[in-house]
């Protein structure tokens, strides 16, 4: 018997459950197994390996150290020279190295990646991203931006030709050298300014044309995440209008490109990842697209980041509830196991329904990204449902993870457990890449341009919802009619659409009893502000055991 087993046995005598560790996050998740069942065997084996890794004690220790050893900004060197470098804990680099080795930053663009599943590139990456988020989500920020940046770079083929090979490389390189001298690069983003915030049209950063495709930028960014990235996608005003630029951090000779970091943000969560405030002048950037098409260009990038926000939120919720269920199965309270106390069972089952719907919805969106080209129904789904999925999956995460924390009790409210990290991380996905109101307004923007896309989406939802389809679509059409008269009702439409789409996907996947419980308690139920109010006609134990099967 190992020392770890002896410790577990002694703690079990004290009614202290073992930690949720060493449990395969892929194999123990029937929904993700089902969602990836049609993928080639080699990819599924890779997901199994990843599932083992993300819950291993070694990986969890890396996540802990990366979040406790937060990034440090060095603005100046010993002689007073500007340095503008951010130093990360070695654990951060270890996490980045592994995640880049599996292509989280590049696989959807790489013709050599997962060649046996090219038609499912977004879904394959979604599975890997979802599992990795269960380990540590902070380092996923630069990987998300790097992957999404290729969409913006495509607006300038010459720039894309130079930078794409470095982006596609899986050899992580943290050295402080010019981008073209490195084995691989990462790309960050700078959109927000203190006077503009979400309203990027109010940005004051300016760009002056130097030569064809090259501009000199000056200004300020209030939030620029992952400041040690090798380049940043940034917005700045040109004479023609708002432009989008790729701005290298260092020039070809290794000198600074005018970016001076003022400070790192002291964030509530996302601690392992640095976010900076930056001033810049005489900073050179490459124009991406037309000089007045910057917002349209960067939105191609933002759309992809929003999918990642939904996936990461779903993954963190899954890991948090898995930890809570594991805990309740190992703790005795009032003469029976905690998981079998009826009121606790219903709380766990209620949360499990939301996570199942969020996961199914996120993967359905990834599938639409894969199939959108040449398929009008999938393209409509991708356009309408991206802000919807981002809104709902991210919005429910903080409250759900807190509830899972409460299921563990006082032991859940300590920093040593992964759930504490997930809880602090959860709000960021709802705030970044467009807050809830921005997502709702984006849905209205599509609506104002015509209802055709919505009707296409509704047709698919009605088909998948089966007998519940007609009534549900009638409710959605009523919500649309209300929004046409009252912009302030936009959130009502977005939430109802998310719930309907989540239920539709659960039905399509064959999770009938799970989908029935979800749709009847969410779309047909009354107002609910907490979890645990499932009706007794829904078998709570069945829901928990099906979605979170006990360890063999």
C-alpha positions, 0 to 999 in steps of 0.5 A: 500500500502506498503512502497516498493510499494510507492517507486516504484510508485514514482520512476516510475514517474521519469522513474526509473524502479523497480529492477529485484527482486521477479520475479521467476527465474524458472517460468519466464524462458520458456526454463528451464521450458521446459528442466525440464518438464519431471522431477517429480512434486516434483522436479519441485515444488522444482525448483519453490521454488528455483526460488522464493528464488534466486531473493528475496530481502533477498537472494540478500542481502546475495549475496551482503554482501558475496561479499563486506565482502570479506574473511580475512586470519589470518596466526598467533594468538596473541602468534605468533602461526600459525593459517592458517584460513580464516574467511568468512562473515556470509552471505557466511555461509548462502549461503553455508548452503542453497546450501548444504541443497539442495545437490549441493555438493553431490546429483549426488552421493547420493543414497537417493537423488531424488530417483524418478529421479535417471536416471536424477541426473545430469540434476536435479542438473544442474537445481538447479546449474543454478538457484543458479548461478543467485544469487551468483556464488562464493560460488558454487566453493567449492560445485563444487569441493566437488561434483566432488572430489568423481570421484577422490576418487573412485580411492581409495575405502578405502579412498572413504569409509571413506570420502564419508559419510561426503561428502554426508551429507547436514548438513553444518559445518564450524567449524575448526575441523578434518574432521571426527569430523564434520557433513559434509565436503567440498573438495578443489583442488590444481593443479596450480604451479607458474612454471607450470600453465596449464602444470601440468606435470611440477609440482615440489611438491614432495610426498614420500611414508610413508606406503601403500597408505600414502605419505608425501608431500612438495611443493607449490601451486600457486592457491588453492581455498576454503582454508577452505575446509576440504581436497584438491585434489592435484598433486605431483611427486612420484618416479613413476610419477605424483600422485594424493592425498587427503590432509586433512587440519587438522590431526586427533588430530586437529593439522595442516597438514603442510599447511601454507597459504601465502596470499589470491589472490586479484581477479577481481571477485569471491570475496566471495570465497577465493583463496590462495597461500600455502606452505607445508611440512611434509604434509600427503596425501592419494594416489588416484589411481596408483602413476603414474596416478595422471593426469588421476585421477584428470581429472575425477574430472575436467571433472565434474567441466567443466560442472559446469562452463558452467552451471554457465556461462549460469545462470549468462548470463540469470540473466543479460539479464533478468535484462536488459529486465526488465529494458528496459520494465520499461523505456521510451526513445524518446516517447516509451518504451525502449524495443520497440525501434527497435535497442534495441529490436534487441540487446536484441534478439541477446543476447537472442539467445546466452543464449538460445543456451548456456543453451540448450547445457549445459543441453544437456551435463548434460543429456549425463552425466546421460546416458553415461554409457551403451550408446555409443552415449551419452558417445561420446557426453560427451567426445567430447562436455565437452570441447566444451561446457565449452569453448563456454558458458564461453567464450561468458559470459563476453562480453554478460553480459557487453552488458546487462549492457550497455542496462541498461546504467549508472545505470547498472555500479554500484555495487548495482546491481546484474549485476555488480557481474555477470560481475566481476564473468564471466571471472573466468569460462573461465580461471579456470578448463582449459582456452580456449586454453586448451579446444581446445587442449583437443578437438584435443586430442580426434581427434588425437586418432581417429574420431570415437567419432566425427562421432558419435556426428555428426550423432546425430547433423545431425539428430537434425538439420534436413534440415540444418544438412548435410551442417553443418556437412560438415562445421565441417568435413572441420574444422577437416581437417584443424585442422589435418594440422594446430593445431592453427585452433583448436578454429575454430573447437571448436566454430563451433561445439558449435554453431552447437550443440547449434542449434541442441539442440534448434531444438530438443527441438522444438524451431524452430524459435529460432533455425532458427535465431540462426543458420542462424546468427551464422553458416551462417552469416558473422563475428560479434564482437558485438550484435544487427545485426539481420536481419529484417526478424527475429522477434526480439520482438517475440524472446525477448517476448518468451524467456523473457515473460513479467510479468503477 
